[in-house]
Amino acid sequence: MQYESLFANAYWDFAPGARVSPYVGLGIGTAEASIDYFNRWKRNGDPAAITTFAGHPDEESLRRIVAGTTTIANTKLKDSVSA
């Protein structure tokens, strides 16, 4: 996982040193997070044990096609926010 951020804040104190000191503040920033995602899974070699295509008109042939296959997912997920 990778995370980068940059924020800046500033404020103006109207009465420094006073017992009650009103102020105005302003902030701005941005952040970005990313993660590398990898997953690999192997399907059951028995077509009858696969339930993925339940209710599909070609259910049996699709189950035979995918039985014993391996799927690999490899991607980078990113998101950013600014305020």
C-alpha atoms as a printed R data frame, in Angstrom:
   type eleno elety resid chain resno       x       y       z
1  ATOM     1    CA   MET     A     1   0.000   0.000   0.000
2  ATOM     2    CA   GLN     A     2   1.220   3.483  -0.818
3  ATOM     3    CA   TYR     A     3  -0.139   6.695   0.661
4  ATOM     4    CA   GLU     A     4   0.855  10.267  -0.154
5  ATOM     5    CA   SER     A     5  -0.612  13.462   1.234
6  ATOM     6    CA   LEU     A     6   0.019  17.173   1.336
7  ATOM     7    CA   PHE     A     7  -1.890  19.548   3.588
8  ATOM     8    CA   ALA     A     8  -1.413  23.183   4.553
9  ATOM     9    CA   ASN     A     9  -3.174  25.174   7.247
10 ATOM    10    CA   ALA     A    10  -3.042  28.833   8.183
11 ATOM    11    CA   TYR     A    11  -4.823  30.962  10.737
12 ATOM    12    CA   TRP     A    12  -5.064  34.598  11.757
13 ATOM    13    CA   ASP     A    13  -5.389  35.401  15.422
14 ATOM    14    CA   PHE     A    14  -7.297  38.673  15.888
15 ATOM    15    CA   ALA     A    15  -6.206  39.292  19.477
16 ATOM    16    CA   PRO     A    16  -2.958  37.502  20.315
17 ATOM    17    CA   GLY     A    17  -2.324  37.270  24.023
18 ATOM    18    CA   ALA     A    18  -5.935  38.019  25.003
19 ATOM    19    CA   ARG     A    19  -7.819  35.706  27.338
20 ATOM    20    CA   VAL     A    20 -10.347  34.965  24.573
21 ATOM    21    CA   SER     A    21  -8.801  35.144  21.154
22 ATOM    22    CA   PRO     A    22 -11.014  34.834  18.076
23 ATOM    23    CA   TYR     A    23  -9.323  33.571  14.948
24 ATOM    24    CA   VAL     A    24  -9.992  32.578  11.339
25 ATOM    25    CA   GLY     A    25  -8.434  29.470   9.863
26 ATOM    26    CA   LEU     A    26  -8.053  28.046   6.380
27 ATOM    27    CA   GLY     A    27  -6.834  24.655   5.255
28 ATOM    28    CA   ILE     A    28  -6.272  22.926   1.955
29 ATOM    29    CA   GLY     A    29  -4.888  19.541   1.061
30 ATOM    30    CA   THR     A    30  -4.837  16.459  -1.087
31 ATOM    31    CA   ALA     A    31  -4.230  12.758  -0.459
32 ATOM    32    CA   GLU     A    32  -3.831   9.701  -2.670
33 ATOM    33    CA   ALA     A    33  -3.782   6.034  -1.703
34 ATOM    34    CA   SER     A    34  -3.033   3.033  -3.898
35 ATOM    35    CA   ILE     A    35  -2.700  -0.700  -3.390
36 ATOM    36    CA   ASP     A    36  -1.474  -3.465  -5.668
37 ATOM    37    CA   TYR     A    37  -4.003  -6.295  -5.729
38 ATOM    38    CA   PHE     A    38  -3.137  -9.831  -6.817
39 ATOM    39    CA   ASN     A    39  -5.288 -12.936  -6.498
40 ATOM    40    CA   ARG     A    40  -5.159 -16.378  -8.076
41 ATOM    41    CA   TRP     A    41  -7.724 -19.125  -7.675
42 ATOM    42    CA   LYS     A    42  -8.286 -22.520  -9.252
43 ATOM    43    CA   ARG     A    43 -11.758 -23.841  -9.921
44 ATOM    44    CA   ASN     A    44 -12.842 -27.299  -8.936
45 ATOM    45    CA   GLY     A    45 -12.054 -29.931 -11.572
46 ATOM    46    CA   ASP     A    46 -15.526 -31.473 -11.179
47 ATOM    47    CA   PRO     A    47 -18.092 -29.596 -13.338
48 ATOM    48    CA   ALA     A    48 -20.933 -30.741 -11.054
49 ATOM    49    CA   ALA     A    49 -19.305 -28.917  -8.094
50 ATOM    50    CA   ILE     A    50 -19.364 -25.550  -9.909
51 ATOM    51    CA   THR     A    51 -22.414 -23.378  -9.170
52 ATOM    52    CA   THR     A    52 -21.397 -20.221 -11.041
53 ATOM    53    CA   PHE     A    53 -23.779 -20.715 -13.980
54 ATOM    54    CA   ALA     A    54 -26.854 -21.965 -12.086
55 ATOM    55    CA   GLY     A    55 -29.982 -21.156 -14.083
56 ATOM    56    CA   HIS     A    56 -28.127 -20.334 -17.323
57 ATOM    57    CA   PRO     A    57 -29.501 -22.116 -20.443
58 ATOM    58    CA   ASP     A    58 -26.012 -23.496 -21.255
59 ATOM    59    CA   GLU     A    59 -25.233 -24.272 -17.636
60 ATOM    60    CA   GLU     A    60 -23.765 -27.753 -18.159
61 ATOM    61    CA   SER     A    61 -21.474 -26.847 -21.059
62 ATOM    62    CA   LEU     A    62 -20.233 -23.688 -19.318
63 ATOM    63    CA   ARG     A    63 -19.419 -25.684 -16.173
64 ATOM    64    CA   ARG     A    64 -17.428 -28.176 -18.244
65 ATOM    65    CA   ILE     A    65 -15.518 -25.336 -19.940
66 ATOM    66    CA   VAL     A    66 -14.419 -23.660 -16.687
67 ATOM    67    CA   ALA     A    67 -13.814 -26.818 -14.604
68 ATOM    68    CA   GLY     A    68 -10.173 -26.954 -13.513
69 ATOM    69    CA   THR     A    69  -9.270 -23.509 -14.901
70 ATOM    70    CA   THR     A    70  -7.288 -20.877 -13.020
71 ATOM    71    CA   THR     A    71  -8.145 -17.188 -12.830
72 ATOM    72    CA   ILE     A    72  -5.592 -14.490 -12.036
73 ATOM    73    CA   ALA     A    73  -6.503 -10.952 -10.997
74 ATOM    74    CA   ASN     A    74  -3.726  -8.367 -10.947
75 ATOM    75    CA   THR     A    75  -4.542  -4.676 -10.720
76 ATOM    76    CA   LYS     A    76  -3.699  -1.440  -8.929
77 ATOM    77    CA   LEU     A    77  -6.511   0.256  -7.019
78 ATOM    78    CA   LYS     A    78  -6.187   4.036  -6.562
79 ATOM    79    CA   ASP     A    79  -8.231   6.753  -4.926
80 ATOM    80    CA   SER     A    80  -7.641  10.417  -4.170
81 ATOM    81    CA   VAL     A    81  -9.329  13.168  -2.227
82 ATOM    82    CA   SER     A    82  -8.887  16.925  -2.084
83 ATOM    83    CA   ALA     A    83 -10.260  19.367   0.417
